[in-house]
Amino acid sequence: MRFRDVLVICLLSTSYCLAGEDLVVKTGFDIFSNKWLQTFSEKGCSNLQRTCVVQDPEKPKTVIMQYQEVAEVISKEVKSTASKATPYIGILKYVVFVYESEGASVAEAKKGPFHKKREITMTEIFRYSNGKWVSN
């Protein structure tokens, strides 16, 4: 009998237990989603050093600089499916804060100050296929 076949972990602070493959898949999703969020934070328009120009059709002569940051992870959930090709899906919910600064030029808008304009709740769905989590 293999250890993986008999391993059962009951989490006392929650009302469920994870056993064998489910534990491996859930742990894998935690690692995968953490890396995915880290990549989000390191690439794109994700901080003051990595701002992007956005257009507002109502303000055609105004330059708007924007960046986004992950503010909070709301939940991570793994669900089993009936598919043999994709036996699990992972659902990641998190909040993104969007910051903007306006100016007459890119240089002026980059100077700031940046203000939080909105919060967006994001839901990402990933699939587990061929023994690993994938994002596409």
DSSP file (Angstrom, degrees, kcal/mol; ACC not computed):
  #  RESIDUE AA STRUCTURE BP1 BP2  ACC     N-H-->O    O-->H-N    N-H-->O    O-->H-N    TCO  KAPPA ALPHA  PHI   PSI    X-CA   Y-CA   Z-CA
    1    1 A M              0   0    0      0, 0.0     2,-0.2     0, 0.0     3,-0.0   0.000 360.0 360.0 360.0 131.8    0.0    0.0    0.0
    2    2 A R    >>  -     0   0    0      1,-0.1     4,-1.0     5,-0.0     3,-0.7  -0.566 360.0-124.4 -86.3 149.0    1.4    3.4   -1.0
    3    3 A F  H >> S+     0   0    0      1,-0.2     4,-1.4    -2,-0.2     3,-0.8   0.886 111.6  57.8 -55.9 -41.7    1.5    6.3    1.4
    4    4 A R  H 34 S+     0   0    0      1,-0.2    -1,-0.2     2,-0.2    16,-0.2   0.822 101.6  56.6 -61.6 -32.0   -0.5    8.5   -1.0
    5    5 A D  H <4 S+     0   0    0     -3,-0.7    -1,-0.2     1,-0.2    -2,-0.2   0.774 116.6  33.2 -71.3 -26.3   -3.3    5.9   -1.1
    6    6 A V  H << S+     0   0    0     -4,-1.0     2,-0.4    -3,-0.8    -2,-0.2   0.520  86.9 117.0-109.1  -6.1   -3.8    6.1    2.7
    7    7 A L     <  +     0   0    0     -4,-1.4    13,-2.2    -5,-0.2     2,-0.4  -0.476  34.2 169.5 -69.7 123.4   -3.0    9.7    3.4
    8    8 A V  E     -A   19   0A   0     -2,-0.4     2,-0.5    11,-0.2    11,-0.2  -0.993  12.8-169.5-134.1 127.5   -6.0   11.6    4.8
    9    9 A I  E     -A   18   0A   0      9,-2.6     9,-2.3    -2,-0.4     2,-0.6  -0.968   4.2-163.1-119.0 121.1   -5.7   15.0    6.3
   10   10 A C  E     -A   17   0A   0     -2,-0.5     2,-0.8     7,-0.2     7,-0.2  -0.903  13.6-143.5-101.4 124.3   -8.6   16.5    8.1
   11   11 A L    >   -     0   0    0      5,-1.2     3,-1.5    -2,-0.6     5,-0.4  -0.787   6.5-159.3 -89.7 113.7   -8.4   20.2    8.5
   12   12 A L  T 3  S+     0   0    0     -2,-0.8    -1,-0.2     1,-0.3     5,-0.0   0.771  88.3  58.2 -67.1 -26.3   -9.9   21.0   11.9
   13   13 A S  T 3  S+     0   0    0     -3,-0.1    -1,-0.3     3,-0.0     2,-0.2   0.543 110.2  46.7 -82.8  -4.3  -10.5   24.6   11.1
   14   14 A T  S <  S-     0   0    0     -3,-1.5     0, 0.0     2,-0.2     0, 0.0  -0.756  84.6-117.3-127.5 176.6  -12.7   23.6    8.2
   15   15 A S  S    S+     0   0    0     -2,-0.2     2,-0.3    -5,-0.0    -3,-0.1   0.029  84.1  70.1-106.2  27.4  -15.5   21.2    7.6
   16   16 A Y        -     0   0    0     -5,-0.4    -5,-1.2     2,-0.0     2,-0.3  -0.937  61.6-141.3-140.7 164.5  -13.9   19.0    4.9
   17   17 A C  E     -A   10   0A   0     -2,-0.3     2,-0.4    -7,-0.2    -7,-0.2  -0.923   9.7-147.4-122.8 149.6  -11.1   16.5    4.5
   18   18 A L  E     -A    9   0A   0     -9,-2.3    -9,-2.6    -2,-0.3     2,-0.4  -0.957  18.0-170.7-115.8 136.9   -8.7   16.0    1.7
   19   19 A A  E >>  -A    8   0A   0     -2,-0.4     3,-1.7   -11,-0.2     4,-0.6  -0.973  42.9 -49.6-130.8 143.4   -7.4   12.5    0.7
   20   20 A G  H >> S+     0   0    0    -13,-2.2     4,-1.6    -2,-0.4     3,-0.6  -0.007 126.4  14.4  45.1-118.1   -4.7   11.2   -1.6
   21   21 A E  H 3> S+     0   0    0      1,-0.2     4,-2.8     2,-0.2    -1,-0.3   0.847 124.3  60.5 -59.8 -37.5   -4.9   12.7   -5.1
   22   22 A D  H <> S+     0   0    0     -3,-1.7     4,-2.6     1,-0.2    -1,-0.2   0.894 105.3  49.0 -58.1 -40.1   -7.2   15.5   -3.9
   23   23 A L  H <X S+     0   0    0     -4,-0.6     4,-2.6    -3,-0.6     5,-0.2   0.916 111.7  48.3 -65.4 -43.9   -4.6   16.7   -1.5
   24   24 A V  H  X S+     0   0    0     -4,-1.6     4,-2.3     2,-0.2    -2,-0.2   0.918 114.3  46.3 -61.9 -44.6   -1.9   16.7   -4.2
   25   25 A V  H  X S+     0   0    0     -4,-2.8     4,-2.2     2,-0.2    -2,-0.2   0.922 114.0  47.5 -65.8 -45.6   -4.1   18.5   -6.6
   26   26 A K  H  X S+     0   0    0     -4,-2.6     4,-2.1    -5,-0.2    -2,-0.2   0.921 113.4  47.4 -63.8 -45.3   -5.2   21.2   -4.0
   27   27 A T  H  X S+     0   0    0     -4,-2.6     4,-2.1     1,-0.2    -1,-0.2   0.909 111.5  52.2 -62.5 -41.5   -1.6   21.7   -2.9
   28   28 A G  H  X S+     0   0    0     -4,-2.3     4,-2.8    -5,-0.2    -1,-0.2   0.876 107.9  51.4 -61.3 -38.3   -0.6   22.0   -6.5
   29   29 A F  H  X S+     0   0    0     -4,-2.2     4,-3.1     2,-0.2     5,-0.3   0.890 106.7  53.7 -68.1 -38.1   -3.3   24.6   -7.2
   30   30 A D  H  X S+     0   0    0     -4,-2.1     4,-1.9     2,-0.2    -2,-0.2   0.943 113.8  42.3 -58.7 -47.4   -2.1   26.7   -4.2
   31   31 A I  H  X S+     0   0    0     -4,-2.1     4,-2.2     2,-0.2    -2,-0.2   0.937 116.4  48.3 -64.8 -47.9    1.4   26.7   -5.6
   32   32 A F  H  X S+     0   0    0     -4,-2.8     4,-2.4     1,-0.2    -2,-0.2   0.924 112.9  46.8 -59.5 -47.8    0.3   27.3   -9.2
   33   33 A S  H  X S+     0   0    0     -4,-3.1     4,-2.4     1,-0.2    -1,-0.2   0.856 109.9  53.6 -68.6 -34.2   -2.1   30.2   -8.2
   34   34 A N  H  X S+     0   0    0     -4,-1.9     4,-2.1    -5,-0.3    -1,-0.2   0.924 111.5  45.9 -63.4 -43.4    0.6   31.9   -6.0
   35   35 A K  H  X S+     0   0    0     -4,-2.2     4,-2.5     2,-0.2    -2,-0.2   0.894 111.2  53.2 -64.8 -39.1    3.0   31.8   -9.0
   36   36 A W  H  X S+     0   0    0     -4,-2.4     4,-2.2     1,-0.2    -2,-0.2   0.919 110.3  46.5 -62.7 -44.2    0.3   33.1  -11.3
   37   37 A L  H  X S+     0   0    0     -4,-2.4     4,-2.1     2,-0.2    -1,-0.2   0.875 110.9  53.0 -65.6 -37.6   -0.4   36.0   -9.0
   38   38 A Q  H  X S+     0   0    0     -4,-2.1     4,-1.6     2,-0.2    -2,-0.2   0.915 108.9  49.4 -62.9 -42.8    3.3   36.8   -8.7
   39   39 A T  H  X S+     0   0    0     -4,-2.5     4,-1.8     1,-0.2    -2,-0.2   0.910 109.0  52.9 -62.3 -42.4    3.6   36.8  -12.5
   40   40 A F  H  < S+     0   0    0     -4,-2.2    -1,-0.2     1,-0.2    -2,-0.2   0.901 111.3  47.1 -56.6 -42.0    0.6   39.2  -12.6
   41   41 A S  H  < S+     0   0    0     -4,-2.1    -1,-0.2     1,-0.2    -2,-0.2   0.759 115.2  44.8 -73.9 -25.4    2.4   41.5  -10.1
   42   42 A E  H  < S+     0   0    0     -4,-1.6     2,-0.2    -3,-0.2    -1,-0.2   0.671 112.3  50.5 -93.7 -18.6    5.7   41.4  -11.9
   43   43 A K  S  < S+     0   0    0     -4,-1.8     7,-0.1    -5,-0.2     0, 0.0  -0.720  96.6  11.7-118.0 166.4    4.5   41.9  -15.5
   44   44 A G  S    S-     0   0    0     -2,-0.2     2,-1.5     1,-0.2     3,-0.2  -0.270 118.2 -22.9  70.7-156.0    2.2   44.4  -17.2
   45   45 A C  S    S+     0   0    0      1,-0.2    23,-3.0    22,-0.0     6,-0.2  -0.619  89.3 132.6 -91.6  75.9    1.0   47.6  -15.6
   46   46 A S        +     0   0    0     -2,-1.5     2,-0.3    21,-0.3    -1,-0.2   0.429  60.8   8.0-117.7   0.3    1.4   46.4  -12.1
   47   47 A N  S >  S-     0   0    0      3,-0.5     3,-1.4    -3,-0.2    -1,-0.1  -0.966  86.8 -79.0-165.5 178.9    3.2   49.2  -10.1
   48   48 A L  T 3  S+     0   0    0     -2,-0.3     3,-0.5     1,-0.3    -1,-0.0   0.783 127.6  50.7 -60.8 -28.4    4.5   52.8  -10.3
   49   49 A Q  T 3  S+     0   0    0      1,-0.2    -1,-0.3    -3,-0.0     2,-0.1   0.623 113.9  46.0 -83.2 -13.0    7.5   51.7  -12.3
   50   50 A R  S <  S+     0   0    0     -3,-1.4    -3,-0.5    -7,-0.1    -1,-0.2  -0.448  78.1 153.1-128.1  58.3    5.4   49.8  -14.8
   51   51 A T        -     0   0    0     -3,-0.5     2,-0.3    -6,-0.2    16,-0.2  -0.449  27.9-148.6 -84.7 162.0    2.5   52.1  -15.6
   52   52 A C  E     -B   66   0B   0     14,-2.4    14,-2.4    -7,-0.1     2,-0.4  -0.943  16.5-116.2-129.8 151.3    0.6   52.1  -18.9
   53   53 A V  E     -B   65   0B   0     -2,-0.3     2,-0.3    12,-0.2    12,-0.2  -0.741  34.2-174.8 -85.9 131.9   -1.1   54.8  -21.0
   54   54 A V  E     -B   64   0B   0     10,-2.7    10,-0.9    -2,-0.4     2,-0.4  -0.921  16.5-131.2-124.1 154.4   -4.9   54.3  -21.3
   55   55 A Q        -     0   0    0     -2,-0.3     8,-0.1     8,-0.1     3,-0.1  -0.851   9.0-162.5-107.8 140.1   -7.4   56.3  -23.3
   56   56 A D    >   -     0   0    0      3,-0.4     3,-2.4    -2,-0.4     6,-0.2  -0.976  12.5-151.6-116.1 113.4  -10.6   57.8  -22.2
   57   57 A P  T 3  S+     0   0    0      0, 0.0    -1,-0.1     0, 0.0    -2,-0.0   0.752  97.4  57.3 -58.2 -23.2  -12.8   58.7  -25.2
   58   58 A E  T 3  S+     0   0    0      1,-0.3    -3,-0.0     2,-0.1     0, 0.0   0.625 112.9  40.3 -81.7 -12.2  -14.4   61.4  -23.2
   59   59 A K    X   +     0   0    0     -3,-2.4     3,-1.7     3,-0.1    -3,-0.4  -0.550  67.7 163.2-131.1  67.2  -11.0   63.1  -22.5
   60   60 A P  T 3  S+     0   0    0      0, 0.0    -1,-0.1     0, 0.0    -2,-0.1   0.722  76.5  47.5 -64.3 -21.9   -9.2   62.8  -25.8
   61   61 A K  T 3  S+     0   0    0      2,-0.1     2,-0.5    44,-0.0    -2,-0.0   0.363  95.3  90.7 -99.8   4.8   -6.5   65.4  -24.9
   62   62 A T    <   -     0   0    0     -3,-1.7     2,-0.5    -6,-0.2    -6,-0.4  -0.863  67.9-142.5-105.0 133.1   -5.8   64.0  -21.5
   63   63 A V  E     - C   0 103B   0     40,-3.0    40,-1.9    -2,-0.5     2,-0.5  -0.822  17.0-163.6 -92.3 128.2   -3.1   61.4  -20.9
   64   64 A I  E     -BC  54 102B   0    -10,-0.9   -10,-2.7    -2,-0.5     2,-0.4  -0.960   3.3-162.9-116.1 122.1   -4.0   58.8  -18.3
   65   65 A M  E     -BC  53 101B   0     36,-2.9    36,-2.1    -2,-0.5     2,-0.3  -0.840  17.3-177.3-100.2 142.3   -1.4   56.6  -16.7
   66   66 A Q  E     +BC  52 100B   0    -14,-2.4   -14,-2.4    -2,-0.4     2,-0.3  -0.982  16.8 175.5-141.3 147.6   -2.6   53.5  -14.9
   67   67 A Y  E     - C   0  99B   0     32,-2.0    32,-3.0    -2,-0.3     2,-0.3  -0.976  14.8-149.2-144.4 160.6   -1.4   50.6  -12.9
   68   68 A Q  E     - C   0  98B   0    -23,-3.0     2,-0.4    -2,-0.3    30,-0.2  -0.937   9.2-170.4-127.4 148.5   -3.1   47.7  -11.1
   69   69 A E  E     - C   0  97B   0     28,-2.1    28,-2.7    -2,-0.3     2,-0.6  -0.999  31.2-113.0-139.1 146.1   -2.2   45.8   -8.1
   70   70 A V  E     + C   0  96B   0     -2,-0.4    26,-0.3    26,-0.2     3,-0.1  -0.652  35.1 178.3 -73.6 119.4   -3.6   42.6   -6.5
   71   71 A A  E     -     0   0B   0     24,-2.9     2,-0.3    -2,-0.6    -1,-0.2   0.823  58.9  -5.2 -93.0 -36.9   -5.1   43.9   -3.2
   72   72 A E  E     - C   0  95B   0     23,-1.3    23,-3.1     0, 0.0     2,-0.6  -0.968  54.8-130.2-163.0 137.7   -6.5   40.7   -1.7
   73   73 A V  E     - C   0  94B   0     -2,-0.3    21,-0.3    21,-0.2     3,-0.1  -0.849  22.4-174.2 -89.9 123.2   -7.1   37.0   -2.5
   74   74 A I  E     -     0   0B   0     19,-2.2     2,-0.3    -2,-0.6    20,-0.2   0.916  58.9 -21.6 -83.8 -48.1  -10.7   36.3   -1.8
   75   75 A S  E     - C   0  93B   0     18,-1.8    18,-2.7     2,-0.0     2,-0.4  -0.997  40.4-153.8-161.7 156.9  -10.7   32.5   -2.4
   76   76 A K  E     + C   0  92B   0     -2,-0.3     2,-0.4    16,-0.2    16,-0.2  -0.995  26.8 175.8-132.3 128.4   -9.0   29.5   -4.0
   77   77 A E  E     - C   0  91B   0     14,-2.3    14,-3.3    -2,-0.4     2,-0.5  -0.997  19.6-156.9-139.9 139.0  -11.2   26.5   -4.7
   78   78 A V  E     - C   0  90B   0     -2,-0.4     2,-0.4    12,-0.2    12,-0.2  -0.964  15.4-174.9-114.6 130.5  -10.6   23.2   -6.5
   79   79 A K  E     - C   0  89B   0     10,-2.7    10,-2.5    -2,-0.5     2,-0.2  -0.964  20.7-128.7-124.5 141.8  -13.6   21.4   -7.9
   80   80 A S  E     - C   0  88B   0     -2,-0.4     8,-0.3     8,-0.2     2,-0.2  -0.568  25.1-159.7 -83.5 153.6  -13.7   17.9   -9.5
   81   81 A T        -     0   0    0      6,-2.6    -1,-0.0     2,-0.2     8,-0.0  -0.740  29.7-116.4-124.3 173.5  -15.3   17.5  -12.9
   82   82 A A  S    S+     0   0    0     -2,-0.2     2,-0.4     4,-0.0     6,-0.1   0.441  83.0 105.8 -87.9  -1.6  -16.7   14.5  -14.9
   83   83 A S        -     0   0    0      3,-0.5    -2,-0.2     1,-0.1     0, 0.0  -0.639  56.7-159.4 -85.6 132.3  -14.1   15.0  -17.6
   84   84 A K  S    S+     0   0    0     -2,-0.4    -1,-0.1     1,-0.2    -3,-0.0   0.828  96.7  52.1 -74.6 -31.8  -11.2   12.5  -17.8
   85   85 A A  S    S+     0   0    0      1,-0.3    45,-0.5    44,-0.1    -1,-0.2   0.836 127.1  21.9 -72.5 -33.0   -9.1   15.0  -19.7
   86   86 A T  S    S+     0   0    0     43,-0.1    -3,-0.5     1,-0.1    -1,-0.3  -0.715  70.0 170.2-134.5  81.1   -9.7   17.7  -17.1
   87   87 A P        +     0   0    0      0, 0.0    -6,-2.6     0, 0.0     2,-0.3   0.670  67.3  30.2 -71.4 -15.0  -10.6   16.0  -13.9
   88   88 A Y  E     -CD  80 128B   0     40,-0.7    40,-2.2    -8,-0.3     2,-0.4  -0.978  59.2-160.7-140.3 152.9  -10.3   19.3  -11.8
   89   89 A I  E     -CD  79 127B   0    -10,-2.5   -10,-2.7    -2,-0.3     2,-0.4  -0.967  13.7-147.0-125.3 151.1  -10.8   23.0  -12.2
   90   90 A G  E     -CD  78 126B   0     36,-2.5    36,-2.9    -2,-0.4     2,-0.5  -0.966   7.1-158.3-117.9 134.2   -9.3   25.6  -10.0
   91   91 A I  E     -CD  77 125B   0    -14,-3.3   -14,-2.3    -2,-0.4     2,-0.5  -0.955   7.1-171.8-117.4 121.7  -11.1   28.9   -9.3
   92   92 A L  E     -CD  76 124B   0     32,-2.7    32,-3.0    -2,-0.5     2,-0.4  -0.958   1.8-173.6-115.1 122.2   -9.1   31.9   -8.1
   93   93 A K  E     +CD  75 123B   0    -18,-2.7   -19,-2.2    -2,-0.5   -18,-1.8  -0.963  16.4 153.2-117.8 132.4  -11.0   35.0   -6.9
   94   94 A Y  E     -CD  73 122B   0     28,-2.0    28,-3.4    -2,-0.4     2,-0.4  -0.972  38.5-115.4-152.5 164.6   -9.1   38.2   -6.0
   95   95 A V  E     -CD  72 121B   0    -23,-3.1   -24,-2.9    -2,-0.3   -23,-1.3  -0.887  22.4-162.4-108.3 134.5   -9.5   41.9   -5.9
   96   96 A V  E     -CD  70 120B   0     24,-2.8    24,-2.7    -2,-0.4     2,-0.4  -0.957   8.4-148.2-114.3 131.8   -7.4   44.3   -8.0
   97   97 A F  E     -CD  69 119B   0    -28,-2.7   -28,-2.1    -2,-0.4     2,-0.5  -0.850  11.5-150.8 -94.8 135.9   -7.1   48.0   -7.2
   98   98 A V  E     -CD  68 118B   0     20,-2.7    19,-3.1    -2,-0.4    20,-1.2  -0.941  11.7-167.3-110.0 124.0   -6.7   50.3  -10.3
   99   99 A Y  E     -CD  67 116B   0    -32,-3.0   -32,-2.0    -2,-0.5     2,-0.3  -0.888   7.1-176.6-112.0 141.7   -4.7   53.5   -9.8
  100  100 A E  E     -CD  66 115B   0     15,-2.4    15,-2.5    -2,-0.4     2,-0.3  -0.974  14.6-171.2-139.0 152.8   -4.7   56.4  -12.3
  101  101 A S  E     -C   65   0B   0    -36,-2.1   -36,-2.9    -2,-0.3     2,-0.3  -0.990  15.1-151.2-137.2 143.9   -3.0   59.7  -12.8
  102  102 A E  E     +C   64   0B   0     -2,-0.3     2,-0.3    11,-0.3   -38,-0.2  -0.851  23.1 148.0-118.6 152.4   -3.9   62.3  -15.4
  103  103 A G  E     -C   63   0B   0    -40,-1.9   -40,-3.0    -2,-0.3     3,-0.0  -0.974  56.0-103.0-166.1 174.6   -1.9   65.0  -17.2
  104  104 A A  S    S+     0   0    0     -2,-0.3     2,-0.3   -42,-0.2   -40,-0.1   0.665 106.4  22.3 -80.8 -17.6   -1.4   66.9  -20.4
  105  105 A S  S  > S-     0   0    0    -42,-0.1     4,-2.5     1,-0.1     5,-0.2  -0.905  85.6-105.7-140.7 168.1    1.6   64.7  -21.4
  106  106 A V  H  > S+     0   0    0     -2,-0.3     4,-2.5     1,-0.2     5,-0.2   0.931 120.8  51.7 -60.7 -45.3    3.0   61.3  -20.5
  107  107 A A  H  > S+     0   0    0      1,-0.2     4,-1.1     2,-0.2    -1,-0.2   0.904 111.7  46.3 -59.7 -42.7    5.7   62.9  -18.4
  108  108 A E  H  > S+     0   0    0      1,-0.2     4,-0.6     2,-0.2     3,-0.4   0.917 113.1  48.4 -67.1 -43.1    3.2   65.0  -16.4
  109  109 A A  H >< S+     0   0    0     -4,-2.5     3,-0.8     1,-0.2    -2,-0.2   0.858 107.0  57.0 -66.5 -34.6    0.8   62.0  -15.9
  110  110 A K  H 3< S+     0   0    0     -4,-2.5    -1,-0.2     1,-0.2    -2,-0.2   0.796  95.9  65.6 -65.7 -27.8    3.7   59.8  -14.7
  111  111 A K  H 3< S+     0   0    0     -4,-1.1    -1,-0.2    -3,-0.4    -2,-0.2   0.791  93.0 156.8 -65.4 -27.4    4.6   62.3  -12.0
  112  112 A G    <<  -     0   0    0     -3,-0.8    -1,-0.2    -4,-0.6     2,-0.1  -0.444  68.0-141.1  86.2-164.9    1.3   61.6  -10.3
  113  113 A P        -     0   0    0      0, 0.0     2,-0.4     0, 0.0   -11,-0.3   0.453  42.3-151.5 -76.3 152.6   -0.2   61.7   -7.8
  114  114 A F        -     0   0    0     -3,-0.2     2,-0.4    -2,-0.1   -13,-0.2  -0.748  10.9-164.3 -91.7 139.3   -1.9   58.4   -8.5
  115  115 A H  E     -D  100   0B   0    -15,-2.5   -15,-2.4    -2,-0.4     2,-0.5  -0.950  28.7-107.3-124.2 144.0   -5.4   57.8   -7.0
  116  116 A K  E     +D   99   0B   0     -2,-0.4   -17,-0.3   -17,-0.2     3,-0.1  -0.584  37.9 176.9 -69.2 120.2   -7.3   54.6   -6.6
  117  117 A K  E     -     0   0B   0    -19,-3.1     2,-0.3    -2,-0.5    -1,-0.2   0.776  56.3 -16.1 -97.0 -33.0  -10.1   54.8   -9.2
  118  118 A R  E     -D   98   0B   0    -20,-1.2   -20,-2.7     2,-0.0     2,-0.4  -0.993  50.5-125.2-164.6 165.8  -11.8   51.5   -8.7
  119  119 A E  E     -D   97   0B   0     -2,-0.3     2,-0.5   -22,-0.2   -22,-0.2  -0.964  23.1-163.2-117.6 138.0  -11.7   47.9   -7.4
  120  120 A I  E     -D   96   0B   0    -24,-2.7   -24,-2.8    -2,-0.4     2,-0.7  -0.987  12.3-144.5-124.5 128.1  -12.3   45.0   -9.6
  121  121 A T  E     -D   95   0B   0     -2,-0.5     2,-0.3   -26,-0.2   -26,-0.2  -0.831  24.4-160.5 -89.9 120.2  -13.2   41.5   -8.4
  122  122 A M  E     -D   94   0B   0    -28,-3.4   -28,-2.0    -2,-0.7     2,-0.4  -0.780  12.6-165.5-103.5 143.8  -11.5   39.0  -10.7
  123  123 A T  E     -D   93   0B   0     -2,-0.3     2,-0.4   -30,-0.2   -30,-0.2  -0.979   8.8-173.6-128.1 118.5  -12.4   35.4  -11.2
  124  124 A E  E     -D   92   0B   0    -32,-3.0   -32,-2.7    -2,-0.4     2,-0.5  -0.916   7.8-158.0-112.0 136.4   -9.9   33.2  -13.0
  125  125 A I  E     -D   91   0B   0     -2,-0.4     2,-0.3   -34,-0.2   -34,-0.2  -0.969  12.8-177.3-118.2 125.6  -10.6   29.5  -13.9
  126  126 A F  E     -D   90   0B   0    -36,-2.9   -36,-2.5    -2,-0.5     2,-0.3  -0.805  15.1-135.8-117.5 157.7   -7.8   27.1  -14.5
  127  127 A R  E     -DE  89 134B   0      7,-1.6     7,-2.8    -2,-0.3     2,-0.6  -0.869   6.3-137.5-117.5 152.0   -7.8   23.5  -15.6
  128  128 A Y  E     +DE  88 133B   0    -40,-2.2   -40,-0.7    -2,-0.3     2,-0.4  -0.933  37.6 162.7-105.2 115.7   -5.9   20.5  -14.3
  129  129 A S  E >   - E   0 132B   0      3,-2.9     3,-1.2    -2,-0.6   -43,-0.1  -0.999  57.3   0.0-141.8 137.0   -4.8   18.5  -17.3
  130  130 A N  T 3  S-     0   0    0    -45,-0.5    -1,-0.1    -2,-0.4     3,-0.1   0.858 130.9 -52.3  53.5  39.0   -2.1   15.7  -17.8
  131  131 A G  T 3  S+     0   0    0      1,-0.2     2,-0.3    -3,-0.1    -1,-0.2   0.632 121.9  79.3  79.2  14.9   -1.1   15.9  -14.1
  132  132 A K  E <  S-E  129   0B   0     -3,-1.2    -3,-2.9  -103,-0.0     2,-0.3  -0.988  78.8-105.0-150.8 160.0   -0.6   19.7  -14.0
  133  133 A W  E     -E  128   0B   0     -2,-0.3     2,-0.3    -5,-0.2    -5,-0.2  -0.682  38.1-173.1 -84.4 135.8   -2.3   23.0  -13.7
  134  134 A V  E     -E  127   0B   0     -7,-2.8    -7,-1.6    -2,-0.3  -102,-0.0  -0.950  24.2-153.5-132.4 152.8   -2.6   25.1  -16.9
  135  135 A S              0   0    0     -2,-0.3   -10,-0.1    -9,-0.2    -1,-0.1   0.438 360.0 360.0-105.9  -1.3   -3.8   28.6  -17.6
  136  136 A N              0   0    0     -9,-0.1    -1,-0.1   -10,-0.0   -10,-0.0   0.403 360.0 360.0-129.7 360.0   -4.8   28.3  -21.2
